[in-house]
Amino acid sequence: MNEWLIKRPWKSYTVHEGLPHNWVQTLHHGPDGMVWLGTDDGISRYDGQTFVNFTTNDGLANDRVRAIYCAPDDVM
């Protein structure tokens, strides 16, 4: 597990920090150390400093993300 994930104090993040929506429905800690957050307006990948957001414009079937799955070959 990434040290940034376990050694930092808890902090709230919102759209002001880069999330696509303030309500996170699901999250997943990926094998590469990234944290994936599913929201009502897409999914975010967080590396401890920066959010990268993905929506239907990037190939998601729907912007409402309720579950995140990592396949055995590490494809999200």
Secondary structure, 3 states (H helix, E strand, C coil): CCHHHHHCCCCCCCCCCCCCCCCEEEEEECCCCCEEEEECCEEEEECCCCEEEECHHHCCCCCCCCCCCCCCCCCC
